[in-house]
Amino acid sequence: MPLPPHDIDTQKPLDADGLDRRNFLSCMAWVGTGLLWTITGGVPRSSRLGAQTPAKGELFFMQISDSHIGFDKPANTDVTATLRAAIAKINALPTRPAFLLHTGDITQLSKPSEFDTADQVLREARTEKTFFVPGEHDVGVDGGASYLQRYGKGAQRGREGGGWYSFDHSGVHFMGLVNVLDLKPGGLGSLGAEQLDWIERDVKHLSSSTPIVVFAHVPLWSVYPAWGWGTDDGARALGYLKRFGSVTVLNGHIHQTMQKVEGNVSFHTALSTAFPQPRPGTAPSPGPMVVPAGQLSDVLGVREVHYLPSHRQLAVVDHTLSGNSPDAAFAAGEAAARAHATAAPAAAGAASATASPVNEVVIANFAFTPKTATVARGSRVTWQNADDVPHKIQSADNRFTGSPLLDTKGVYSVDFSEAGEFPYFCSLHPVMQGKIMVKR
């Protein structure tokens, strides 16, 4: 009988999804709409907003993430207002941050009007500049062309064609990476060979004492592969940074904050300014999570973090915007998500049963139902999105034309005139896979 998977470092048994649950829970903590980062003497740490005034020569900056401008579903019907609230927190600081880092998913559907709104709100921030990396929602329409046109010029020098870049500030080397393009079926986030080669070249000239801050959208460590929360080649990228004494990795994407420390690298994911997502494994799927009325501020807040070099540990104190514990709101939201998911398969099955000869695929809870649809040659297959987030149908072998971005209730159809197997996946969420079997 084969042994269950083990952690390669600790040799402790892992769950089937590759996670050591106890360590996962012990390293997880919550954060809010803004996080104040300071770097002193090469040591990164975070603190409660406005709790301290940076010392002379100390760098501090802000990270915000996952604004999803354009989202208007029950989890948050006014994401522009919550982004504006995050900016107000920044502007209330006694000292102006050097800059902002936005770690992706600026928009919901990559629309010009959504980018315009985000730009307008972000310009209200009293900071010198904002640095961006894209999320999958920012590149879903045109492969990132419009994103690069807006954010690939001007202040962000050294940006290469793929959207990655680096800059130096106050003795710290920053690297903005892109891991939401060219995603493969069943895979996680991906940096790709060209970007990996660039990372290796970019740091070769640096002293090993140089503090490094890496920021990207999808976490570079495998948070929860079953939901696509990780980067396939993240370990290789981090391998180029092993010789540096201080490496901090900042990500978004999962709409909650977790911390992990491995040797010289500390990982931090940030909460969205738009809506929460369930904690890994607490609901059947990721996606916008509705919390009870009046409790959204319970799951938005700030975190105070102290880095203790002698202990190589992070000490965390959490402060929600409401002052209440986030536990009750998250638990209630996750329970509601589980209940909703229980009802969804029946609804999806009913929809398929009433469709023309089982030729409809319903997208619900980040899954295709049915996962394999068998149809006669010459049939038209229709996908209908029942999720509160967009999805995008893409042929795994380029044998049929993929869909545009399908928002909630979006529909897309393909006529299959040839027999055979036609695997496909969601190019925004590549862990979602399906197959059309066309009979002769």
DARA-V183325 format. One record per residue. N is the residue number from 1. PSI is psi in whole degrees, -180 to 180 (999 if undefined). Layout:
BEGIN
n=N psi=PSI
n=N psi=PSI
END
This chain:
BEGIN
n=1 psi=126
n=2 psi=147
n=3 psi=151
n=4 psi=159
n=5 psi=147
n=6 psi=153
n=7 psi=130
n=8 psi=-22
n=9 psi=-46
n=10 psi=-16
n=11 psi=18
n=12 psi=145
n=13 psi=144
n=14 psi=161
n=15 psi=173
n=16 psi=-26
n=17 psi=7
n=18 psi=18
n=19 psi=139
n=20 psi=102
n=21 psi=-44
n=22 psi=-46
n=23 psi=-35
n=24 psi=-48
n=25 psi=-34
n=26 psi=-23
n=27 psi=-1
n=28 psi=137
n=29 psi=169
n=30 psi=153
n=31 psi=172
n=32 psi=-149
n=33 psi=-16
n=34 psi=148
n=35 psi=127
n=36 psi=118
n=37 psi=136
n=38 psi=147
n=39 psi=117
n=40 psi=123
n=41 psi=30
n=42 psi=4
n=43 psi=116
n=44 psi=145
n=45 psi=169
n=46 psi=159
n=47 psi=163
n=48 psi=138
n=49 psi=129
n=50 psi=3
n=51 psi=-21
n=52 psi=157
n=53 psi=125
n=54 psi=142
n=55 psi=165
n=56 psi=131
n=57 psi=2
n=58 psi=132
n=59 psi=133
n=60 psi=146
n=61 psi=173
n=62 psi=145
n=63 psi=130
n=64 psi=163
n=65 psi=156
n=66 psi=61
n=67 psi=-31
n=68 psi=45
n=69 psi=128
n=70 psi=-19
n=71 psi=136
n=72 psi=31
n=73 psi=176
n=74 psi=-27
n=75 psi=-29
n=76 psi=109
n=77 psi=-3
n=78 psi=75
n=79 psi=-23
n=80 psi=-38
n=81 psi=-40
n=82 psi=-31
n=83 psi=-42
n=84 psi=-36
n=85 psi=-38
n=86 psi=-42
n=87 psi=-37
n=88 psi=-38
n=89 psi=-42
n=90 psi=-45
n=91 psi=-20
n=92 psi=-8
n=93 psi=143
n=94 psi=-26
n=95 psi=138
n=96 psi=129
n=97 psi=153
n=98 psi=-37
n=99 psi=174
n=100 psi=147
n=101 psi=125
n=102 psi=117
n=103 psi=40
n=104 psi=170
n=105 psi=56
n=106 psi=-40
n=107 psi=171
n=108 psi=-41
n=109 psi=18
n=110 psi=23
n=111 psi=145
n=112 psi=-39
n=113 psi=-33
n=114 psi=-44
n=115 psi=-40
n=116 psi=-45
n=117 psi=-45
n=118 psi=-44
n=119 psi=-42
n=120 psi=-44
n=121 psi=-43
n=122 psi=-28
n=123 psi=-16
n=124 psi=-15
n=125 psi=133
n=126 psi=71
n=127 psi=163
n=128 psi=-38
n=129 psi=167
n=130 psi=133
n=131 psi=142
n=132 psi=153
n=133 psi=152
n=134 psi=150
n=135 psi=172
n=136 psi=-28
n=137 psi=-18
n=138 psi=-12
n=139 psi=7
n=140 psi=-23
n=141 psi=-46
n=142 psi=25
n=143 psi=18
n=144 psi=3
n=145 psi=-47
n=146 psi=-35
n=147 psi=-49
n=148 psi=-35
n=149 psi=-37
n=150 psi=-43
n=151 psi=4
n=152 psi=15
n=153 psi=180
n=154 psi=-118
n=155 psi=-24
n=156 psi=82
n=157 psi=156
n=158 psi=4
n=159 psi=132
n=160 psi=174
n=161 psi=-31
n=162 psi=-5
n=163 psi=-5
n=164 psi=156
n=165 psi=171
n=166 psi=161
n=167 psi=163
n=168 psi=141
n=169 psi=123
n=170 psi=38
n=171 psi=3
n=172 psi=139
n=173 psi=122
n=174 psi=140
n=175 psi=117
n=176 psi=114
n=177 psi=159
n=178 psi=116
n=179 psi=33
n=180 psi=12
n=181 psi=155
n=182 psi=48
n=183 psi=144
n=184 psi=153
n=185 psi=130
n=186 psi=-2
n=187 psi=-179
n=188 psi=-163
n=189 psi=157
n=190 psi=135
n=191 psi=-42
n=192 psi=157
n=193 psi=-41
n=194 psi=-44
n=195 psi=-38
n=196 psi=-41
n=197 psi=-39
n=198 psi=-42
n=199 psi=-46
n=200 psi=-45
n=201 psi=-37
n=202 psi=-31
n=203 psi=-2
n=204 psi=-35
n=205 psi=-5
n=206 psi=146
n=207 psi=147
n=208 psi=-12
n=209 psi=-5
n=210 psi=124
n=211 psi=137
n=212 psi=133
n=213 psi=120
n=214 psi=132
n=215 psi=136
n=216 psi=171
n=217 psi=-63
n=218 psi=138
n=219 psi=142
n=220 psi=-8
n=221 psi=159
n=222 psi=90
n=223 psi=-51
n=224 psi=85
n=225 psi=-30
n=226 psi=-26
n=227 psi=9
n=228 psi=18
n=229 psi=82
n=230 psi=177
n=231 psi=124
n=232 psi=-47
n=233 psi=24
n=234 psi=-37
n=235 psi=-38
n=236 psi=-41
n=237 psi=-45
n=238 psi=-24
n=239 psi=-30
n=240 psi=-11
n=241 psi=9
n=242 psi=-31
n=243 psi=-8
n=244 psi=140
n=245 psi=-25
n=246 psi=112
n=247 psi=124
n=248 psi=129
n=249 psi=121
n=250 psi=128
n=251 psi=169
n=252 psi=-130
n=253 psi=-43
n=254 psi=-1
n=255 psi=35
n=256 psi=163
n=257 psi=131
n=258 psi=152
n=259 psi=146
n=260 psi=139
n=261 psi=125
n=262 psi=105
n=263 psi=-118
n=264 psi=-1
n=265 psi=129
n=266 psi=130
n=267 psi=139
n=268 psi=125
n=269 psi=150
n=270 psi=151
n=271 psi=151
n=272 psi=157
n=273 psi=4
n=274 psi=-55
n=275 psi=158
n=276 psi=163
n=277 psi=156
n=278 psi=151
n=279 psi=148
n=280 psi=128
n=281 psi=-3
n=282 psi=-7
n=283 psi=163
n=284 psi=-21
n=285 psi=163
n=286 psi=-174
n=287 psi=170
n=288 psi=129
n=289 psi=127
n=290 psi=126
n=291 psi=162
n=292 psi=150
n=293 psi=133
n=294 psi=-2
n=295 psi=9
n=296 psi=-38
n=297 psi=-15
n=298 psi=-24
n=299 psi=8
n=300 psi=135
n=301 psi=-155
n=302 psi=160
n=303 psi=136
n=304 psi=123
n=305 psi=132
n=306 psi=130
n=307 psi=122
n=308 psi=98
n=309 psi=-36
n=310 psi=-28
n=311 psi=-11
n=312 psi=37
n=313 psi=160
n=314 psi=127
n=315 psi=125
n=316 psi=132
n=317 psi=124
n=318 psi=143
n=319 psi=107
n=320 psi=161
n=321 psi=-32
n=322 psi=-17
n=323 psi=-4
n=324 psi=159
n=325 psi=142
n=326 psi=-12
n=327 psi=-47
n=328 psi=-43
n=329 psi=-43
n=330 psi=-44
n=331 psi=-42
n=332 psi=-42
n=333 psi=-40
n=334 psi=-38
n=335 psi=-42
n=336 psi=-38
n=337 psi=-39
n=338 psi=-42
n=339 psi=-41
n=340 psi=-41
n=341 psi=-31
n=342 psi=-37
n=343 psi=-26
n=344 psi=-44
n=345 psi=-38
n=346 psi=-42
n=347 psi=-41
n=348 psi=-41
n=349 psi=-40
n=350 psi=-39
n=351 psi=-41
n=352 psi=-38
n=353 psi=-32
n=354 psi=-8
n=355 psi=164
n=356 psi=128
n=357 psi=66
n=358 psi=40
n=359 psi=14
n=360 psi=135
n=361 psi=122
n=362 psi=132
n=363 psi=112
n=364 psi=141
n=365 psi=41
n=366 psi=42
n=367 psi=154
n=368 psi=129
n=369 psi=117
n=370 psi=154
n=371 psi=-37
n=372 psi=118
n=373 psi=124
n=374 psi=123
n=375 psi=164
n=376 psi=153
n=377 psi=138
n=378 psi=1
n=379 psi=155
n=380 psi=127
n=381 psi=133
n=382 psi=131
n=383 psi=137
n=384 psi=127
n=385 psi=115
n=386 psi=5
n=387 psi=165
n=388 psi=9
n=389 psi=157
n=390 psi=153
n=391 psi=164
n=392 psi=118
n=393 psi=128
n=394 psi=132
n=395 psi=133
n=396 psi=-24
n=397 psi=18
n=398 psi=36
n=399 psi=-8
n=400 psi=158
n=401 psi=130
n=402 psi=168
n=403 psi=164
n=404 psi=-178
n=405 psi=122
n=406 psi=108
n=407 psi=-179
n=408 psi=132
n=409 psi=7
n=410 psi=147
n=411 psi=141
n=412 psi=140
n=413 psi=148
n=414 psi=136
n=415 psi=127
n=416 psi=104
n=417 psi=-10
n=418 psi=148
n=419 psi=157
n=420 psi=-174
n=421 psi=133
n=422 psi=87
n=423 psi=148
n=424 psi=171
n=425 psi=171
n=426 psi=120
n=427 psi=-11
n=428 psi=-32
n=429 psi=79
n=430 psi=-10
n=431 psi=-16
n=432 psi=117
n=433 psi=150
n=434 psi=178
n=435 psi=140
n=436 psi=122
n=437 psi=114
n=438 psi=117
n=439 psi=154
n=440 psi=999
END
